[in-house]
Amino acid sequence: MNFVQAVKALADMLSITIDDAKPYQRPPEADFVFERLPDDQQDSKPLDPPQNGNMSLSAAYLETGGYSDYYKRCRNDLSAEAAQAYLKRRGISPATAAAVGIGYDNNADPACNPAGLPGKSMHPTARIIIPTGPLQYVAKAISPDIAPQYKNMNPKGSGAGIFNLHALFTPEVTEDVFITEGAFDALSLLEIGRQAVALNSTSNARQLAGILKENPIKDKTLILCLDNDDAGRTASKVFE
């Protein structure tokens, strides 16, 4: 059976009633808080909250701009047919992807060549590039043939950063903010006009909890929306 039939069969077994699907209607662009900046401003826009012990960056990183040139190239390449087809399959519009700096690299090799420089890649493959900081990003392979353990990768020498973290510290954002595990979970919420931050790894739960402790948020309600497995439940307890 296909996915829809499988879900219905499982629901029937568990006596769960599934609501009828409603046609999807994307909110008007004006409803989105995020707006894409011109390229000459985009890379200078801080992706992190106010400096603290967990998120401080060395002066060298700030001076070099991290992977800013690579991010810019990936953003320009997001119009590639393969990238647009993948985003469409995931239900993410070009406008939403562009608003948070999502890019595309058709020969990404984060483990060997995190900056996408010519001539240094050993195992390149097409990936969606999701910046999470000046020197952190998530590279998501779009080919179904990639082994699961290599589907999501981070640049060499870096762990998975927290995606869209600045939404928690933007004064204009006053509504609820969802905390998800994966970046595409957060993107799906952004797509329907809600605000979301993605841990990208349950190990980042303590990091985010530390940031919130040092930078208390009083104007937003945070909604934990982590995976319903042991790792997700353990990460949720960090915020209690």
PyMOL commands that set and color helices and strands:
alter all, ss='L'
color gray80, all
select helices_A, chain A and resi 3-13+29-31+39-42+59-64+68-79+81-89+94-99+148-150+165-169+183-191+202-214+230-237
alter helices_A, ss='H'
color red, helices_A
select strands_A, chain A and resi 103-108+125-133+136-141+152-153+177-180+195-198+222-225
alter strands_A, ss='S'
color yellow, strands_A
deselect
rebuild
show_as cartoon
